[in-house]
Amino acid sequence: MKILKVKYLHDYKLEVLFSNGETKIADFEVFLKKAKNKSIFKFLDKSKFKTVEIDTGFLSWNNGEMEISAYSVFHQYSKNIVDAL
């Protein structure tokens, strides 16, 4: 599975379209605030978090400084759009 499209919504939430056709809302607030790698804390700055891009099917920030796989986004950080509203 790959990520095909990503759209910043608000706070630390992204709308993500996956290659299986599903669109989900992913929320990274807890992940960012509880990260063990201190270099990730800089992405709590929403202006930096908003710079998310897709790189080979992964979510990527700052040229790969932080990357999250499609599998992790799909299974750990997201909800179906109906459930997220």
C-alpha positions in Angstrom: 0.0 0.0 0.0 1.1 3.5 -0.8 0.0 7.0 0.0 -1.2 8.8 -3.2 -2.3 12.1 -1.9 -2.1 14.1 1.3 -3.8 17.3 2.4 -3.1 19.3 5.6 -6.4 19.9 7.5 -5.6 21.6 10.8 -3.6 21.1 14.0 -1.7 17.8 13.3 -4.4 16.3 11.1 -4.0 15.2 7.5 -6.4 13.8 5.0 -4.6 10.9 3.3 -5.6 8.9 0.2 -4.2 5.4 0.0 -3.6 3.2 -3.1 -6.4 0.9 -2.0 -8.9 3.8 -2.6 -9.6 4.6 1.0 -9.3 8.1 2.4 -8.6 8.5 6.1 -7.9 11.3 8.6 -4.6 10.8 10.3 -3.8 12.6 13.6 -0.2 12.9 14.6 -0.5 15.0 17.7 0.1 12.3 20.3 2.9 10.8 18.2 4.7 14.2 18.0 4.3 15.1 21.6 5.5 11.7 22.9 8.3 11.1 20.4 11.4 9.7 21.9 13.6 11.2 19.1 13.9 14.8 20.2 14.6 16.0 16.6 10.9 15.2 15.8 9.7 17.9 18.3 10.4 20.6 15.8 7.4 19.4 13.8 5.2 20.5 16.6 5.6 23.8 14.9 2.6 23.7 12.7 4.3 25.7 9.9 6.9 22.9 9.7 4.3 20.1 10.1 2.3 21.6 7.1 5.3 21.0 4.8 4.4 17.3 4.5 5.1 15.7 1.2 4.8 12.2 -0.3 8.1 10.4 -1.1 7.8 6.9 -2.6 4.5 6.3 -1.0 5.5 7.5 2.5 4.7 10.8 4.3 7.9 12.8 4.5 8.9 16.0 6.1 12.0 18.1 5.5 13.6 15.9 2.8 13.1 12.7 4.8 14.1 14.1 8.2 10.9 12.5 9.5 9.1 9.8 7.5 6.1 7.6 8.3 5.2 4.6 6.2 1.8 4.2 4.6 1.2 1.0 6.7 1.7 3.0 9.9 -0.4 5.9 8.8 -3.2 3.5 7.7 -3.2 1.2 10.8 -1.9 3.3 13.7 -2.6 7.0 13.1 -5.8 7.3 11.1 -9.5 6.8 11.3 -12.1 6.5 8.6 -13.4 9.9 7.6 -16.9 9.1 9.0 -15.4 8.0 12.4 -13.1 11.0 12.6 -15.9 13.6 12.3 
